[in-house]
Amino acid sequence: MNIATDIVNKVTSLLVPAIKPVYKHEKPSGITGLFYVVNCLPVLPDHVDQAFCNVNVHVKDLDTAIPDDTNLKAKSEAVITVLNNYSDAAYDISLMQSHLIPDPETQTHYINLKFLITILTQN
């Protein structure tokens, strides 16, 4: 069992019906425009019942280094609507924090949404 991979797979499966394209773990090289990246922070052995998962919402800049605030807000809210306060037999998910980060390589800014994942059952 790999808890981090399980979490990335679960979060991606929740997002994909409503939100695309979603990439697992890291962004592909050469990509620009609108895309989402899901990754999990390291899971500590003494805290296997909780983990943090990031969803990075990338939106193409309006101009060089000028974020598209309207689309960043809308696309981030779509992710939050799907994930925040999600609960099933295995996981509880809640938003912990968000912040804006420039990504000059992809000519985007992105909102990093950090979610707390509480693991209710171990596979």
N, C-alpha and C positions, 0 to 999 in steps of 0.2 A: 504494500500500500504506500503510495506517495501522496501525502496530504495536500501538498502544494499543487500538484498536478490535478488531483481530484477537485480542488476548489476552483482552479482555472477552468476546468471542463464544465463544472456546474454553472459558474457565472456566465460563461460563454453560451451554454445551452439556454439559459434564461434570456439572454440579450438577443441572440440571433433571429428569433422570429420577428422582432420589431426593429432591430438595428443592424445595419451592415455598411461596410465590411468590418468584421471583427477579427483581429489577429491575436493569437495566443503568445504570451511570454515577451515578445519584442516586435517592433515594427519591421517590416521588410525593407531592404535597402532600395532606395530610389523612389519610394512612394511619396506622393504629395496629395493635397486636397483633404477631403473628409474621410477619416477612418478612426477606428477604436482599437486600443490595445489593452488586453487583460493580462495582468501578472500578479503573482502572489509573493509577498515578502517571506523571508525564511520563517519556518515554523520551528519554534524552540522545543526540544525534547520534553521539557518539564511543563509545557503549555500546549499540549497537542489538542486541547479542546477549544483553542482560539487561534485565529490567524488574521492577517490583514491582506486584503486584495485591493489592488489598484485597477481602476478603469481610467485610461487616458483617452480623452475625447479631443482628437486633433481636428482643427478647422483651418482651412486655407486663409492666410492673411489677406486683408483688403488691399494692402500695399506693403512694400517692404517694411517689415517689423511692426505693422499696424494690425492688431487683432480684430477679428470680426466678432465683436462682443454680442451682437444679436444672435448669430448662429451658435456661438459657443454656449450661450445661455440656453437656447432652445434644445440643442443636442445633449447638453449635460442634464437638463431637466428630464429628457426622455429616458436617460439611463437611470436617474434617481427614481423616476416613477416605477420602473421595472424592478429595481433591486432594493430600494430602501424599505425596511420593515417586512421584507420577504421572510416567510417561514414555511418550513415543511418538516417532515419527520427527521431529517438529517441535519438541517442547517437553519440558523437564524442569521439574517443579514441586516446591518444597519450602517448608515452613513456616519463616518467619523469626522472627516474634514475634506476640504477642497481648496485648491489654489491654482492660479494661472501661471503657466510656464512657457516661455518662448522656445521654439525649435527652429532655428535658422536653416538647418540642414534640409528640412522638409517645407520650408516657407509657411509654417503654421505656428499657431499658438495652441496650447492644449490645456484643458482643465484636468488636473489630476484629482480624481475622486477616490478617496481611501475609505474602504468599507471594512468594518469589523465582521468577521465570520465566526459565529459560535457554532462549534461542531457538536451536535446533539447525540449522534451515534457514530461509531467507528465502523467502517466497512470491513 
